[in-house]
Amino acid sequence: MPALSLTLLTLVLAPVEPPTPTAGPGRAIEIVVETKKRPDWLFPGLAHPRVQAYFRSGSSVGNSLFDEPQAQVRRPLVRAGAIKVRGAEGRAQRKAARRFARDLVADVRPALEACYADALERRPTDATRLTFHVALSGEDRGPVTVSAGVLGDVYGNACVHGVLEFADVVAPQLEAAVDIPVWFWLQSV
């Protein structure tokens, strides 16, 4: 203990060095900054091939201000939403019913997009959803009925209903009912 207190006493009583002069008029301050080498895979530099490919790509830049303005193209798109299956006995039957519903929409997707484009000419809408109901049985599928939604007007619904009714997709042999939400929207290109 006495050695420790003596050491502390010498630190307290040690002579204080005069402060270093600060920068004043006409004096320069030298600052040295040490940088750490960062890993190239985490922070690639300008010479990295991925960075060069990014700068050569025009995908993130868009049109130049000096280019001629281009007409905006709006393309109708169709997609099946979250399919609900009722009355299926087990996971395999639900999976088969959902696959049938996705195939039903995918088989006639261009015709559904044409129905939406036709409905847009009569009554413009940005996005809409129609829900279709299909009853499956051991022999064949039942008729496709519109259970919710309107695609512009009744003619749009009739077009979509007719397209789905005459789709050439083989229905699974099971007792269930499928509700298929079909989304219609415009993609700006």
C-alpha positions, -999 to +999 in steps of 0.1 A: +000+000+000+028+025+008+044+019-026+011+026-044+005+058-025+040+069-032+035+063-069+002+083-069+019+111-050+047+113-076+021+115-103+003+143-086+034+163-078+052+157-112+060+189-130+035+198-156+049+203-192+039+236-209+011+232-234+021+229-270+015+260-289-018+261-308-023+273-343-022+310-346-019+333-375+006+320-399+011+286-382+000+254-400-015+224-382-005+190-395-031+163-392-022+127-400-051+103-408-044+066-409-069+047-430-076+010-425-076-013-455-112-024-461-120-057-476-125-055-514-155-078-513-173-057-488-165-022-502-154-026-538-135+003-553-139+019-587-116-007-604-138-036-593-155-054-622-189-053-606-187-016-601-176-011-637-205-032-649-229-012-628-217+021-643-219+007-679-255-005-673-282+020-682-309+002-661-306+024-631-300+057-648-331+061-670-335+084-699-312+114-704-326+149-702-313+154-738-332+125-753-364+129-771-394+123-747-408+088-752-445+079-751-453+060-719-464+025-727-490+010-704-493-028-706-522-047-690-511-076-667-530-104-651-521-126-621-539-151-599-538-142-562-540-163-531-563-193-540-587-206-514-597-243-515-627-255-496-638-291-490-605-308-499-594-337-478-557-333-471-528-313-482-523-332-515-558-324-527-555-287-518-522-286-537-538-302-567-567-278-566-544-248-564-523-261-592-555-264-613-565-228-605-530-214-614-530-234-646-565-222-655-554-186-653-520-192-669-535-210-699-556-180-709-535-151-696-531-134-730-569-135-736-575-122-700-551-093-707-570-086-739-603-085-720-587-060-696-574-038-724-608-038-740-625-029-707-600+000-703-611+015-735-646+017-723-640+026-686-604+033-674-594+018-641-559+013-627-563-020-609-591-043-601-597-078-587-623-104-597-629-135-578-641-166-596-656-197-581-652-232-596-667-264-581-647-295-587-663-330-587-652-366-593-663-364-629-655-329-641-653-293-631-684-272-627-690-238-644-668-208-637-688-181-619-679-145-610-684-143-572-670-108-566-657-077-585-663-059-617-638-055-646-649-020-657-684-030-667-706-061-673-690-066-707-656-069-691-669-095-667-686-114-695-654-114-715-633-128-686-660-153-677-662-166-712-624-169-715-621-189-682-651-210-690-636-223-722-600-227-709-586-261-718-572-273-685-579-307-671-595-305-636-583-329-608-607-356-598-617-345-563-646-330-544-637-294-536-645-258-544-619-233-555-620-195-552-596-178-576-588-141-571-575-127-604-558-093-603-557-069-633-534-039-633-513-017-657-476-018-659-459+014-671-429+007-693 
